[in-house]
Every structure is written in structure tokens, then in C-alpha cells.
Amino acid sequence: MSGKLVNGPLFARVSTGNHEVSRRAPPADGKRTLLGVDENGLGPLLGPLVVTAARARATESGAAFAAKKARGARKTRLGDSKGLVAFGESALGEAWARALARRAGEDPASPEELFRSLSVRSPDELRAPCPRAHRDLCFRDGDRFQADEDLVRTCTKDIDALAKKGLELMAVRTVVVCNRRLNEAAARGISRFQVDLEAMEDLVLDAHEATREPVLATLGRVGGYTFYGEKFRRLAAYPFETVAEAPRASTYDFGPLGELSFAQDADASHLLVGLASLVGKWVRDLATARITSYLRAHDATLPDASGYHDPVTRRFVEGTKALRVRLRVEDACFLRASTKSSPSGAPKGRGTKT
């Protein structure tokens, strides 16, 4: 592997141009557990925050390959969801998730079954805060798959091709945080950035539990954070060494648990983070569409809203006020509280992904 060695306190790293790859000694089989983590829906009005992780086993060359952008035809199918697909076009993320599920011996018959196979949290955990009056606002079955079999087969071929390069895709997992939970956290003084980080920590712990190996995780930056050490919550009990804290990347070594590197624009330049972004977009689009379709079923004149801060979504919010009162849809579940402040340690107006 070519590149410049960067010495950290516990290990050496090698720069591949986009990301640095850990030089930890791999397990006996010569493969490492890699994780790519990204969020979707950090700052919208409607719909949940979704944080997703893509896990792989990789040889040394496979790890270096993962730390670069996709090339050739594959770059149209693997990368940052914002650059590849628009609102309502989430079939690609669905196809990747279905292809990976089939590789694991599963064949979900519906989007709800597929989502349950991806979710770190159980259906009961997700529904726990839901008011009885509109529990099916966010969680219900009956949706149809968007991706056709040709696209699923193409993603399956991509999985095979990546394995030949030393990058064996294993699983995708996701954490969904609904608006009610985000609003409750905000009322306690916990920002959406902190909720995002805690979900990322949960996914790292989930991967470590599944593999019982050190997890080498590349994560999208949280807001404009550079200094994460004092902000860890789920990982606060684990000792760690700070390897680097800089605008391009902040890296922390957690010993037997693994290594976390928060990288700028990771979704556009790291294959696993890009895959997480695509599947996460499908999960968020599915969840948001359930909310909007619940209300549109009672008023066909309502627009199909993305949930983000755009004119159509604002028109949807305004146009559903009376309907939501009639259906007893609580604002705390429907509408995310406005949060205009930057995270502590983040430069205002920079680095905040929405």
C-alpha cells in the first residue's frame, strides 16, 4: 500500500488520498471489520433523523479500496445519496439493502420487513412514545418496494465485484429517531447533533457486538464538531486515546473496541459511508412518506412533501393544520422544533449537514 505514514500514539496510519487507513494488525484471517456511518435528515421539518451503518470485512487492499470514491459505472450506484438521487428516488438504497439481505439468507417480502431487519431498535422500542390516537402515523405495513429485480441483481453483482477486491459487504444497520424523541431531547437541552452522535455510537457498539472484533469506523462529521472526546455518551465508559482532531478528520482509538474517525464529506469519498447514506435515504424517505400519505389520504389536494425546509413542505405543514387537529395528530410527533444554534465547538454557518 502506498502513502504517507502518519504516526499516532497507539498505531500507524497510512494516507490513501481521501482517508487514512488504520495499520492495526488484522485478525488471524487477515481481514478487518470496517464500518461506514452517515446520517440522513438532521435538520428537516418533518420525518425522522436516520443514522445508518454499513459493515464489511476487508483485507488490507480492500480497506484501502473502501477509502476511495467509487469509479466507473459503479459511481452511479455507490456514493453520497445527495449527489446520486433526488427526493422520492430512493429505489437505489432499497436495492442495496435487499441485495444484502438476500446474501444473509433473508428475503423480506415488504418494505416494513426489510426495515425491521435493518433496525437496531425493536418495533416496540420505536412505538413506545407513540400516542394511541395516531400510532399508525409513522409505523404501518402495506408499502410496496420501489426497486425492480434488475436493480437488485445489479447491486448483487456489485457486491460480488467488491468482494473480489477484498471488500466483503456484510450488513447494513440503522437507528431511527422520530421527531417526538428529538423534541423531547431538545426540551432537556440535548441538541439534535448530540442525538446524532449517540446514534452513531450505538451503531459502533452494535457492530462490535456482532463481530467481537475491533471495529474501524469512518463516520460523517457531526455538524461542525472537531472535538468529540467530551461529547461521547454511549462510549463514555470506554477508555480512548485521541489520535487527531482537525477540520479534515478527528480520530479516536478505543483499544479493543476499535477506532472512530469522523471525516469531512465522508459520504462522497468513502464507499461504506456512501452505502450507508443511500440506504439511510431509503429509510428516511419511507418514514416521511408514511407521515405525509397518512394525511394525504384524508385530503387529496395536499402536495407530496419531502419534509425538508422547502416551499412545498411549508405549504404541506400550513395546509394540514386543521386536519391534524381533527385527527388528533400531535405537533410533537409531526413537526420538529426549530433549532437555529450551532453545536458547541462548531463554526456557525459551516459544516452543518441538513
C-alpha positions as CSV (number, residue, x, y, z in Angstrom):
1,M,0.0,0.0,0.0
2,S,1.5,3.3,-1.0
3,G,1.0,6.5,1.0
4,K,2.4,8.7,3.8
5,L,2.6,7.2,7.2
6,V,1.1,9.3,10.0
7,N,2.1,8.1,13.4
8,G,-0.5,8.1,16.2
9,P,0.1,7.2,19.9
10,L,-1.1,3.6,19.5
11,F,-0.8,2.7,15.9
12,A,0.4,3.9,12.5
13,R,-1.9,5.2,9.7
14,V,-1.4,5.4,6.0
15,S,-2.9,8.1,3.8
16,T,-4.7,6.9,0.7
17,G,-5.5,10.4,-0.6
18,N,-9.1,10.6,0.7
19,H,-9.0,8.8,4.1
20,E,-6.3,7.3,6.3
21,V,-6.4,3.6,6.8
22,S,-5.5,2.1,10.2
23,R,-2.3,0.0,10.3
24,R,-3.5,-2.1,13.2
25,A,-2.6,-5.7,13.0
26,P,-5.5,-7.5,11.4
27,P,-7.1,-10.7,12.9
28,A,-5.7,-14.1,12.1
29,D,-7.7,-14.4,8.8
30,G,-6.1,-11.1,7.6
31,K,-9.4,-9.2,7.4
32,R,-10.6,-6.2,9.4
33,T,-14.1,-5.2,10.3
34,L,-14.8,-1.8,8.7
35,L,-17.8,0.4,9.3
36,G,-19.1,3.4,7.4
37,V,-21.7,5.6,9.2
38,D,-23.8,8.5,8.0
39,E,-26.9,10.4,8.9
40,N,-30.0,11.5,6.8
41,G,-32.4,14.1,8.0
42,L,-30.5,16.0,10.6
43,G,-32.3,19.3,10.0
44,P,-35.7,18.9,8.3
45,L,-39.2,20.0,9.5
46,L,-40.9,16.6,9.0
47,G,-39.7,13.0,9.3
48,P,-37.1,11.3,11.4
49,L,-33.4,11.5,11.9
50,V,-31.9,8.3,10.4
51,V,-28.4,7.2,11.2
52,T,-27.1,4.2,9.2
53,A,-24.0,2.0,9.2
54,A,-22.6,-0.3,6.5
55,R,-20.3,-3.1,7.8
56,A,-17.7,-5.0,5.8
57,R,-14.8,-7.4,6.2
58,A,-11.8,-6.3,4.4
59,T,-8.3,-7.3,3.5
60,E,-5.6,-4.6,3.7
61,S,-6.1,-3.8,0.0
62,G,-9.9,-4.0,0.4
63,A,-9.7,-1.4,3.2
64,A,-7.7,0.9,1.0
65,F,-10.2,0.4,-1.8
66,A,-13.1,1.3,0.6
67,A,-11.4,4.6,1.5
68,K,-11.7,5.9,-2.1
69,K,-14.6,7.1,-4.3
70,A,-16.3,4.6,-6.5
71,R,-15.2,4.6,-10.1
72,G,-16.6,3.7,-13.5
73,A,-20.2,2.6,-13.7
74,R,-20.3,1.8,-10.0
75,K,-20.0,5.5,-9.1
76,T,-23.6,5.9,-10.4
77,R,-24.7,3.4,-7.8
78,L,-22.5,3.9,-4.8
79,G,-21.8,7.3,-3.1
80,D,-23.4,10.2,-1.4
81,S,-27.2,9.9,-1.7
82,K,-27.5,13.7,-2.2
83,G,-25.3,13.5,-5.3
84,L,-26.9,10.4,-6.7
85,V,-30.6,10.5,-6.1
86,A,-33.2,13.2,-5.6
87,F,-36.3,13.4,-3.3
88,G,-38.5,10.4,-3.9
89,E,-35.9,8.4,-5.7
90,S,-34.8,6.0,-3.1
91,A,-35.0,2.8,-5.0
92,L,-31.2,2.5,-5.2
93,G,-30.8,2.4,-1.4
94,E,-33.6,-0.1,-1.2
95,A,-32.0,-2.3,-3.8
96,W,-28.7,-2.4,-1.9
97,A,-30.5,-3.3,1.3
98,R,-32.5,-6.0,-0.4
99,A,-29.4,-7.5,-2.1
100,L,-27.5,-7.6,1.2
101,A,-30.5,-9.1,3.0
102,R,-30.6,-11.9,0.4
103,R,-26.9,-12.5,0.9
104,A,-27.6,-13.0,4.6
105,G,-30.2,-15.6,3.8
106,E,-33.2,-13.3,4.2
107,D,-35.8,-12.2,1.6
108,P,-38.1,-9.6,3.1
109,A,-41.5,-9.6,1.5
110,S,-42.2,-5.9,2.2
111,P,-40.5,-2.6,3.0
112,E,-41.6,-3.0,6.6
113,E,-40.0,-6.4,6.9
114,L,-36.8,-5.0,5.3
115,F,-36.8,-2.1,7.7
116,R,-37.2,-4.3,10.7
117,S,-34.2,-6.4,9.6
118,L,-32.1,-3.2,9.4
119,S,-33.3,-1.5,12.6
120,V,-31.1,-1.7,15.7
121,R,-34.2,-0.8,17.8
122,S,-37.2,-3.2,18.1
123,P,-40.7,-2.3,16.9
124,D,-41.8,-2.0,20.5
125,E,-39.0,0.4,21.3
126,L,-39.8,2.5,18.2
127,R,-43.5,2.7,19.0
128,A,-43.1,3.3,22.8
129,P,-43.6,7.1,22.6
130,C,-46.5,7.0,20.0
131,P,-49.9,8.3,21.1
132,R,-52.7,5.8,20.7
133,A,-54.7,8.2,18.6
134,H,-52.3,8.1,15.6
135,R,-49.8,5.2,16.2
136,D,-50.0,4.3,12.5
137,L,-48.9,7.8,11.5
138,C,-45.3,6.6,11.4
139,F,-45.4,2.8,11.7
140,R,-47.6,0.6,9.4
141,D,-47.3,-2.0,6.7
142,G,-48.7,-2.0,3.2
143,D,-45.9,-0.2,1.4
144,R,-44.5,-1.6,-1.8
145,F,-41.0,-2.0,-3.0
146,Q,-39.7,0.6,-5.5
147,A,-36.7,-1.2,-6.9
148,D,-37.2,-3.7,-9.7
149,E,-35.4,-7.0,-9.8
150,D,-32.9,-5.8,-12.4
151,L,-31.6,-3.1,-10.0
152,V,-31.4,-5.6,-7.1
153,R,-29.4,-8.0,-9.3
154,T,-27.1,-5.2,-10.4
155,C,-26.4,-4.4,-6.7
156,T,-25.8,-8.1,-6.1
157,K,-23.2,-8.1,-8.9
158,D,-21.5,-5.1,-7.3
159,I,-21.4,-6.9,-4.0
160,D,-19.6,-9.8,-5.8
161,A,-17.2,-7.4,-7.5
162,L,-16.3,-5.7,-4.3
163,A,-15.6,-9.0,-2.6
164,K,-13.1,-9.8,-5.3
165,K,-11.3,-6.6,-4.4
166,G,-11.1,-7.7,-0.8
167,L,-14.1,-5.8,0.5
168,E,-16.9,-8.2,1.6
169,L,-20.1,-6.3,2.4
170,M,-21.7,-7.9,5.4
171,A,-24.7,-5.9,6.7
172,V,-26.4,-2.6,7.0
173,R,-28.0,-1.4,10.2
174,T,-29.9,1.7,11.1
175,V,-31.1,3.8,14.0
176,V,-34.3,5.9,13.6
177,V,-35.1,8.8,15.9
178,C,-38.6,10.2,15.5
179,N,-39.5,13.8,15.9
180,R,-41.2,13.2,19.2
181,R,-37.9,11.8,20.7
182,L,-35.9,14.7,19.1
183,N,-38.3,17.3,20.5
184,E,-38.2,15.6,24.0
185,A,-34.4,15.7,23.8
186,A,-34.4,19.3,22.8
187,A,-36.7,20.1,25.8
188,R,-34.0,18.6,28.0
189,G,-31.3,20.7,26.4
190,I,-29.9,17.9,24.2
191,S,-29.3,19.0,20.7
192,R,-30.0,17.0,17.6
193,F,-26.3,16.9,17.0
194,Q,-25.8,15.1,20.3
195,V,-28.6,12.7,19.4
196,D,-26.9,12.1,16.0
197,L,-23.6,11.3,17.7
198,E,-25.2,8.9,20.2
199,A,-26.9,7.0,17.4
200,M,-23.5,6.7,15.7
201,E,-22.1,5.4,18.9
202,D,-24.9,2.8,19.2
203,L,-24.1,1.6,15.7
204,V,-20.4,1.1,16.5
205,L,-21.4,-0.8,19.6
206,D,-23.9,-2.9,17.6
207,A,-21.2,-3.8,15.1
208,H,-18.7,-4.7,17.8
209,E,-21.3,-6.9,19.5
210,A,-22.0,-8.7,16.1
211,T,-18.3,-9.3,15.3
212,R,-16.5,-9.4,18.7
213,E,-13.6,-7.6,16.9
214,P,-12.2,-4.1,16.9
215,V,-14.4,-2.0,14.5
216,L,-12.6,0.5,12.3
217,A,-15.3,3.1,11.7
218,T,-15.4,6.0,9.3
219,L,-18.2,8.4,10.2
220,G,-19.6,11.5,8.7
221,R,-18.8,14.6,10.7
222,V,-21.5,15.6,13.2
223,G,-22.4,19.2,12.5
224,G,-19.2,21.2,12.7
225,Y,-17.7,19.3,15.6
226,T,-13.9,18.9,15.7
227,F,-13.5,17.9,19.3
228,Y,-15.6,14.8,20.2
229,G,-13.9,13.4,23.3
230,E,-16.1,15.2,25.9
231,K,-19.3,14.6,23.8
232,F,-19.3,10.8,23.8
233,R,-22.1,9.3,25.8
234,R,-22.6,5.7,24.8
235,L,-18.8,5.3,24.6
236,A,-18.0,7.3,27.7
237,A,-17.2,4.2,29.8
238,Y,-14.6,3.1,27.3
239,P,-11.0,4.5,27.6
240,F,-9.7,6.0,24.4
241,E,-6.7,7.9,23.0
242,T,-7.1,11.0,20.9
243,V,-5.2,10.4,17.6
244,A,-6.1,13.6,15.8
245,E,-8.5,16.5,16.0
246,A,-8.5,18.6,12.9
247,P,-11.0,20.1,10.4
248,R,-10.4,17.3,7.9
249,A,-10.8,14.4,10.4
250,S,-11.0,13.7,14.1
251,T,-9.8,10.2,15.1
252,Y,-10.1,8.3,18.4
253,D,-8.6,4.9,19.4
254,F,-10.8,2.8,21.7
255,G,-8.4,-0.1,22.0
256,P,-10.2,-3.5,21.8
257,L,-13.5,-1.7,20.8
258,G,-11.9,-0.2,17.7
259,E,-11.3,3.2,16.2
260,L,-13.6,6.0,15.2
261,S,-12.6,8.6,12.5
262,F,-15.1,11.5,11.9
263,A,-14.3,12.7,8.4
264,Q,-15.4,15.7,6.4
265,D,-17.5,14.8,3.3
266,A,-17.0,11.1,4.1
267,D,-20.3,10.1,2.3
268,A,-18.9,11.4,-1.0
269,S,-15.4,9.8,-0.7
270,H,-15.7,6.6,1.3
271,L,-17.6,3.6,-0.2
272,L,-19.1,2.3,3.0
273,V,-20.2,5.7,4.2
274,G,-21.8,6.3,0.8
275,L,-23.6,3.0,1.0
276,A,-24.9,3.9,4.5
277,S,-26.1,7.3,3.1
278,L,-28.0,5.6,0.3
279,V,-29.8,3.0,2.5
280,G,-30.4,5.7,5.1
281,K,-32.1,7.9,2.5
282,W,-34.4,5.0,1.6
283,V,-35.3,4.5,5.3
284,R,-36.0,8.2,5.8
285,D,-38.0,8.6,2.6
286,L,-40.1,5.5,3.6
287,A,-40.8,7.0,7.0
288,T,-41.5,10.5,5.8
289,A,-43.8,9.2,3.0
290,R,-45.8,7.3,5.6
291,I,-46.4,10.5,7.6
292,T,-47.4,12.6,4.5
293,S,-49.6,9.8,3.0
294,Y,-51.4,9.4,6.3
295,L,-52.6,13.0,5.9
296,R,-53.0,13.0,2.2
297,A,-55.4,10.0,2.5
298,H,-57.8,12.5,4.1
299,D,-57.1,15.4,1.7
300,A,-56.0,14.5,-1.9
301,T,-55.2,18.2,-2.6
302,L,-52.2,18.1,-0.3
303,P,-48.8,18.1,-2.0
304,D,-46.2,15.3,-1.8
305,A,-43.7,16.9,0.6
306,S,-40.1,16.0,1.2
307,G,-40.1,17.1,4.8
308,Y,-37.2,19.5,4.3
309,H,-37.2,23.3,4.5
310,D,-38.7,24.0,1.1
311,P,-41.8,25.8,-0.1
312,V,-43.8,22.5,-0.8
313,T,-43.1,21.2,2.7
314,R,-44.1,24.6,4.3
315,R,-47.3,24.5,2.2
316,F,-48.0,21.0,3.4
317,V,-47.5,22.0,7.1
318,E,-49.8,25.0,6.7
319,G,-52.4,23.1,4.7
320,T,-52.7,20.3,7.3
321,K,-53.2,22.4,10.4
322,A,-57.0,21.9,10.7
323,L,-56.7,18.2,9.6
324,R,-54.2,17.4,12.2
325,V,-56.4,18.9,14.9
326,R,-59.3,16.8,13.7
327,L,-57.2,13.6,13.5
328,R,-55.5,14.4,16.9
329,V,-52.0,14.3,15.4
330,E,-49.8,15.9,18.0
331,D,-47.4,18.6,16.9
332,A,-44.7,17.0,18.9
333,C,-44.9,13.9,16.7
334,F,-45.4,15.8,13.4
335,L,-43.2,18.9,13.5
336,R,-39.6,19.2,14.6
337,A,-38.8,22.1,16.9
338,S,-36.8,24.8,15.3
339,T,-33.1,24.7,16.3
340,K,-31.0,27.5,14.9
341,S,-28.0,27.4,17.1
342,S,-24.7,25.7,16.0
343,P,-23.3,22.9,18.1
344,S,-20.8,23.7,20.8
345,G,-17.4,23.9,19.1
346,A,-18.9,24.3,15.6
347,P,-18.3,27.3,13.5
348,K,-21.7,28.9,12.7
349,G,-22.8,28.7,9.1
350,R,-20.2,26.0,8.3
351,G,-20.2,22.2,8.2
352,T,-23.8,21.6,9.3
353,K,-25.3,18.9,7.2
354,T,-29.0,19.0,6.8
